[in-house]
Amino acid sequence: MQVETLVLGQLSTNCYLIKKGKDVLIIDPADDALAIISACNGYNVVGILVTHHHFDHIGALNELEKNYDLTHNFFDIPTFDFEVIKTPGHTDDSISFYFKQEKLLFSGDFIFKEAVGRCDFPESSEADMIESLNMISTYPDDIIIYPGHGPITTLKDEKQNFKYYF
């Protein structure tokens, strides 16, 4: 499995293309549908996953759904084996995608390198974020986190910071 990162839009959102064989999975189609379509050229787009529905994570969603005749967050994708983890806090609809075999977590705005997502939106909750952090703390340390913005990190590195956030 290969992960390609496209940094798109006015908030430099990470859009991930997960490639396996001839299939590709799009995670958080941030912006610039043409750039995403171009990067998927030669691959069979089998799914579009969205970690949460803030504008900077779904800017190209409608156009991609029409182009590929897909509905986002349809989770039965035979080529890819992943767990959908509810991780509310930043938003009440936040979810992360955990590829257990590859030890990869696509966290959206749940966890960043040395930070967590803002909890000052109307649909945010510090209490939910704390519960989500406690829950994800039970997962293996060697998971590589692919956040919605910024560089990748590891769960081990981030667990050390959880106590400082709230």
C-alpha positions in Angstrom: 0.0 0.0 0.0 1.3 3.4 -1.0 0.2 6.7 0.5 0.4 9.9 -1.6 -0.2 13.3 0.0 -1.7 16.3 -1.8 -1.6 19.5 0.2 -4.6 21.5 -1.1 -6.7 24.6 -0.5 -6.4 27.8 1.5 -5.8 25.9 4.8 -3.2 23.5 3.3 -5.3 20.4 4.0 -3.8 17.0 3.5 -5.7 15.0 0.9 -4.5 11.4 0.9 -4.5 8.9 -2.0 -4.1 5.3 -0.7 -3.0 3.2 -3.6 -3.0 -0.6 -3.7 -2.5 -2.4 -7.0 -4.6 -0.5 -9.5 -7.1 0.8 -6.9 -7.0 4.1 -5.1 -8.9 5.4 -2.1 -9.3 9.2 -1.6 -9.3 10.5 2.0 -10.4 14.1 2.6 -10.8 15.6 -0.9 -9.9 19.0 0.4 -10.0 21.2 -2.7 -8.9 21.2 -6.4 -10.8 18.3 -7.9 -8.8 18.5 -11.1 -5.5 18.0 -9.2 -7.0 15.0 -7.4 -8.4 13.5 -10.6 -5.0 14.0 -12.3 -3.2 12.3 -9.4 -5.6 9.3 -9.7 -5.1 9.0 -13.4 -4.5 5.3 -14.3 -6.1 4.1 -11.1 -9.6 2.8 -10.3 -11.0 5.1 -7.7 -12.9 2.7 -5.3 -13.9 5.1 -2.5 -13.9 8.5 -1.0 -13.6 8.8 2.7 -14.2 12.0 4.8 -13.0 12.4 8.3 -15.4 15.2 9.0 -17.4 17.7 7.0 -15.6 21.0 7.5 -15.2 23.0 4.3 -11.4 22.5 4.1 -11.8 18.7 4.0 -14.6 18.4 1.5 -14.0 21.2 -1.1 -13.8 18.8 -4.0 -16.2 16.2 -2.7 -19.2 16.9 -4.8 -17.3 17.1 -8.0 -15.4 13.9 -7.3 -18.6 12.0 -6.3 -20.1 13.0 -9.7 -16.9 12.3 -11.6 -16.4 8.8 -10.1 -20.1 8.0 -9.5 -19.4 7.3 -5.8 -20.9 8.2 -2.5 -18.5 9.2 0.2 -18.1 7.2 3.4 -19.3 3.9 1.9 -17.0 1.6 4.0 -17.4 -1.7 2.2 -14.4 -1.5 -0.1 -12.9 -5.0 -0.7 -9.4 -3.8 -1.7 -8.8 -2.0 1.5 -9.2 -3.3 5.1 -9.7 -0.6 7.6 -11.5 0.2 10.8 -13.7 3.2 11.2 -13.2 4.8 14.6 -15.5 7.4 16.0 -13.3 10.2 17.3 -15.6 13.1 18.2 -14.2 16.3 19.8 -13.1 18.6 17.0 -16.6 17.9 15.5 -19.3 15.6 16.6 -19.0 13.7 13.3 -15.3 13.2 13.4 -14.0 9.7 12.4 -10.6 8.3 11.8 -9.6 5.4 9.5 -7.2 2.8 10.9 -5.5 0.4 8.6 -4.4 -2.2 11.2 -2.2 -4.3 9.0 -0.2 -1.4 7.8 -0.4 0.4 11.2 -1.7 3.7 9.6 -4.3 6.1 11.1 -5.8 8.8 9.0 -7.0 11.2 11.8 -8.4 14.3 10.0 -8.4 17.1 12.6 -8.5 14.7 15.6 -4.8 14.5 16.2 -1.9 16.5 14.6 1.8 16.4 15.3 2.0 18.0 18.8 -1.6 19.1 18.8 -5.3 18.1 18.7 -8.1 19.7 16.7 -9.8 22.8 18.0 -12.7 22.3 20.3 -14.2 25.8 20.1 -16.7 25.3 17.3 -20.5 24.9 18.0 -20.2 21.2 17.1 -17.1 20.6 19.2 -16.7 19.2 22.6 -13.6 19.1 24.9 -15.2 16.3 26.9 -15.7 14.2 23.7 -12.1 15.0 22.7 -10.8 13.8 26.1 -12.8 10.6 25.7 -11.5 10.1 22.1 -7.9 10.6 23.3 -8.3 8.2 26.1 -9.8 5.6 23.7 -7.0 6.0 21.1 -4.4 5.7 23.8 -5.3 2.0 24.0 -4.1 1.5 20.4 -0.5 0.4 19.6 2.3 3.0 20.0 3.8 2.2 16.6 0.8 3.5 14.6 1.8 6.2 12.1 -0.7 9.1 12.1 -1.6 10.9 8.9 -3.3 14.1 10.1 -5.6 16.5 8.2 -2.9 19.2 8.3 0.9 19.2 8.7 3.4 16.4 8.9 2.9 12.7 9.9 3.7 11.6 13.5 3.4 8.5 15.6 0.8 7.6 18.3 3.7 7.0 20.7 5.0 10.5 20.3 1.5 12.0 20.5 0.4 10.1 23.6 3.1 11.9 25.6 1.3 15.2 24.9 -2.3 14.2 25.6 -2.1 15.3 29.3 -1.1 18.8 28.3 -4.1 19.6 26.1 -6.9 20.1 28.6 
